[in-house]
Amino acid sequence: MQDSSFSVIIKKILSEGSFLYSDIYFTRKILKLPEQAEITRQDRQDAYVEFRKKTNCQDFASVPTIKRWFGINGYSVPGREQVYQLSFALGFSVNETEEILKYGLHEPGISFNDYHEVIYVYCLENKMKWQDAKNMECQFENLFDGMTEFIHTCNTKQLMQQYMCNKNNTTEEFMEWMSLNIASFKGYSKTTLDYLNKYSSIIINYIRMDASENLESLLQETDFALWEKNKIFYSKDRQELIQKYIRKAKRGKQNKISEGLLNNILELNRIANSKISSNQSILSEIFMLSSHSSILGNLTGKHLSDLLNLPLQLERAMRADKAASEMEKLKEETPCPVWIKDFIYNYTKGKVKPTTVKEASAWIGHFCTEHKRRCKMVQRKDLLPMVLYVSQRKYLDTISGNMIYYNKEQAQKYFVEMANATLSSCGMAALTPAFQLDALLLACFQPNEMYSYSDILDALSV
C-alpha cells in the first residue's frame, strides 16, 4: 500500500516533529522548563551543570556519559537503576521517579515484580538514603535460596496492592513481608508478557489465514485438485500432501508449472500449515527485518524469542547471581556447592560439570555477562507495532475488508483505544504524538488510506 505521498508524510513528521527524547526530558526536568519549551545548546549545558551541583557530582556514570544524558557530545539514556539512584540524590518523589521511567526512558513504570525496585520505592517513600536501599537489597538477596521456585501466576496489580498495605511499615516488618513473598518477585510483568503472547498469537493466526487463502488460489492454477482426487493413499496432513505434490511436479518431465509458482506454493504451505508458530513469519509481516527498523525498535526473531522466554531467562539470571554471591565467600579450591554444580550441568546439558569453586566461578562470570543481555523488559516499541497490526486487521473485519467504507477517525480511534488499554495495563505511558514512534503509527491513518508498519519502513528506505 506504500506510496510516494506517504513517504513525504513520514519524512515530514521526522524532520519537523519536536519529539520528547530522553535528553530533552531531562533538560526540562532539571531546569524546570515548560513542557513545550524549545531546548538550546546553552540549556543543555546549564542543565548538566545544575544536575552535577544538585547531586554533589556523584558518579552515576562516567562524566561523558552523564553529559550525553543531556544531549551534550552525543546521546545516551540512563538505566533504570541509575534513574532510582539519581532520584535519591535529587530528592524526587515516587511519582516523579515513575514519570521519569515512563516519559524520560519510554519504559514501563515501577516494576513491583522486581525486588530491587520494590526496595528502592520503599526507601524513597520513607525518605531513606540510597545506601540504605542497597543494604536492604543485599539483605534480601541473602534470604534468596538458589533452589527457590518462582510463582508465575501472581500479577503486578496484586503485588502493588500488597506493597501499598506494607509501605508504611518499619524496615524489619517490610523485609519480613518481602521474605514471605520471595517467590513472587520474579522480575517481570506477567500482564505485559501475556499481552505480548496474545498479540503474537493473533498475528500468527491472521498471517496463516492470509497464507491459506493465497495458497488455495495458487493451487487452483495447477492440477493439484485432480491429483489429490486420484490419490490412493490420502494423507490427512495437508502440509505433507502439498509437499508430495510439489516434489512430483518438479520431477515430472512434462511439468508445465513454473518453478516460481511451485516455490510460492511451497512457502505459503509452510506458513499456512506449519504446526510451529514462526517468529520469523511475524517479523516478515510487520517489521520486514529492515535495517531501518532500528530507528523505531528492531524486533528481530532472536529478540522476540528472548522476550517470550523471559520467565526462564530471568530465573536463570537470578540463580546465577545467587551462585556468584555465594561463591564469593568461598575459597577457590573449595568443592563446588551441589546446587550450583547441578545448575551448570543442567544448563549445559552435561557438557560442563565443575568440581571446584574456581571452575564454577569462571563459568558463572561468563554466563552472567552474556545472559543478562537476554533479560530485557518488554517495551512500548515491542508492543505498539503489534497493536497497530491487530487493530487494523480487526477494523477491516468490521467493514468486511472493503476500504470503500474506511473512515480515518473510526480506524484511528480503534487503534488508540486498543493501544491505551494495553499500555495502561502494562504500566506504560499512554499513546502521545510527543513520542516519535507514536507519531509515526498515528500517521498510518490517512483520509483515504490506511498504512501499515511495514509501509513506514518502506517510506524510510526511499
JOFENQUI-V755745 format. One record per backbone hydrogen bond with DSSP energy under -0.5 kcal/mol. CO is the residue of the C=O (numbers start at 1). NH is the residue of the N-H. If there is no record, write none. Layout:
# JOFENQUI-V755745
CO,NH ; CO,NH
This chain:
# JOFENQUI-V755745
3,7 ; 4,8 ; 5,9 ; 6,10 ; 7,11 ; 8,12 ; 9,13 ; 10,14 ; 11,15 ; 12,16 ; 13,17 ; 17,19 ; 19,21 ; 21,25 ; 22,26 ; 23,27 ; 24,28 ; 25,29 ; 26,30 ; 27,31 ; 28,32 ; 28,33 ; 34,37 ; 38,40 ; 40,44 ; 41,45 ; 42,46 ; 43,47 ; 44,48 ; 45,49 ; 46,50 ; 47,51 ; 48,52 ; 49,53 ; 50,54 ; 51,55 ; 52,57 ; 53,56 ; 55,58 ; 58,60 ; 62,66 ; 63,67 ; 64,68 ; 65,69 ; 66,69 ; 66,70 ; 67,70 ; 67,72 ; 68,71 ; 68,76 ; 71,73 ; 79,83 ; 80,84 ; 81,85 ; 82,86 ; 83,87 ; 84,88 ; 85,89 ; 86,90 ; 87,91 ; 87,92 ; 88,91 ; 93,97 ; 94,98 ; 95,99 ; 96,100 ; 97,101 ; 98,102 ; 99,103 ; 99,104 ; 100,104 ; 100,105 ; 101,107 ; 106,380 ; 110,112 ; 111,114 ; 113,115 ; 113,187 ; 114,118 ; 115,119 ; 116,120 ; 117,121 ; 118,122 ; 119,123 ; 120,124 ; 121,125 ; 122,126 ; 123,128 ; 124,127 ; 129,133 ; 130,134 ; 131,135 ; 132,136 ; 133,137 ; 134,138 ; 135,139 ; 136,140 ; 137,141 ; 138,142 ; 139,143 ; 140,143 ; 140,144 ; 145,148 ; 148,150 ; 150,152 ; 155,159 ; 156,160 ; 157,161 ; 158,162 ; 159,163 ; 160,164 ; 161,165 ; 162,166 ; 163,166 ; 163,167 ; 166,169 ; 170,174 ; 171,175 ; 172,176 ; 173,177 ; 174,178 ; 175,179 ; 176,180 ; 177,181 ; 178,181 ; 179,182 ; 181,184 ; 181,185 ; 182,185 ; 183,151 ; 184,186 ; 188,190 ; 189,193 ; 190,194 ; 191,195 ; 192,196 ; 193,197 ; 194,198 ; 195,199 ; 196,200 ; 197,201 ; 198,202 ; 199,203 ; 200,204 ; 201,205 ; 202,206 ; 203,207 ; 204,208 ; 205,209 ; 206,210 ; 207,211 ; 208,212 ; 209,213 ; 210,214 ; 211,215 ; 212,216 ; 213,217 ; 214,218 ; 215,219 ; 216,220 ; 218,221 ; 219,222 ; 219,224 ; 223,227 ; 224,228 ; 225,229 ; 226,230 ; 228,231 ; 232,234 ; 236,238 ; 237,241 ; 238,242 ; 239,243 ; 240,244 ; 241,245 ; 242,246 ; 243,247 ; 244,248 ; 245,249 ; 246,250 ; 247,251 ; 248,252 ; 252,255 ; 258,262 ; 259,263 ; 260,264 ; 261,265 ; 262,266 ; 263,267 ; 264,268 ; 265,269 ; 266,270 ; 267,271 ; 268,272 ; 269,273 ; 270,274 ; 277,279 ; 278,282 ; 279,283 ; 280,284 ; 281,285 ; 282,286 ; 283,287 ; 283,288 ; 287,290 ; 290,293 ; 291,294 ; 292,295 ; 293,296 ; 293,297 ; 297,299 ; 298,300 ; 300,304 ; 301,305 ; 302,306 ; 303,307 ; 304,308 ; 305,309 ; 307,310 ; 309,313 ; 310,314 ; 311,315 ; 312,316 ; 313,317 ; 314,318 ; 315,319 ; 316,320 ; 317,321 ; 318,322 ; 319,323 ; 320,324 ; 321,325 ; 322,326 ; 323,327 ; 324,328 ; 326,329 ; 327,330 ; 331,334 ; 332,358 ; 334,357 ; 337,341 ; 338,342 ; 339,343 ; 340,344 ; 341,345 ; 342,346 ; 343,347 ; 344,348 ; 345,350 ; 346,349 ; 348,351 ; 355,336 ; 356,360 ; 357,361 ; 358,362 ; 359,363 ; 360,364 ; 361,365 ; 362,366 ; 363,367 ; 364,368 ; 365,369 ; 366,370 ; 367,371 ; 368,372 ; 370,373 ; 371,374 ; 372,375 ; 374,376 ; 379,382 ; 379,383 ; 380,384 ; 383,387 ; 384,388 ; 385,389 ; 386,390 ; 387,391 ; 388,392 ; 389,393 ; 390,394 ; 391,395 ; 392,396 ; 393,397 ; 394,398 ; 395,399 ; 396,401 ; 397,400 ; 399,402 ; 401,403 ; 402,405 ; 403,406 ; 407,411 ; 408,412 ; 409,413 ; 410,414 ; 411,415 ; 412,416 ; 413,417 ; 414,418 ; 415,419 ; 416,420 ; 417,421 ; 418,422 ; 419,423 ; 420,424 ; 421,425 ; 422,426 ; 423,428 ; 424,427 ; 427,109 ; 432,435 ; 434,20 ; 435,439 ; 436,440 ; 437,441 ; 438,442 ; 439,443 ; 441,444 ; 442,445 ; 444,446 ; 444,451 ; 446,449 ; 449,446 ; 452,456 ; 453,457 ; 454,458 ; 455,459 ; 456,460 ; 457,461 ; 458,461 ; 458,462 ; 459,462
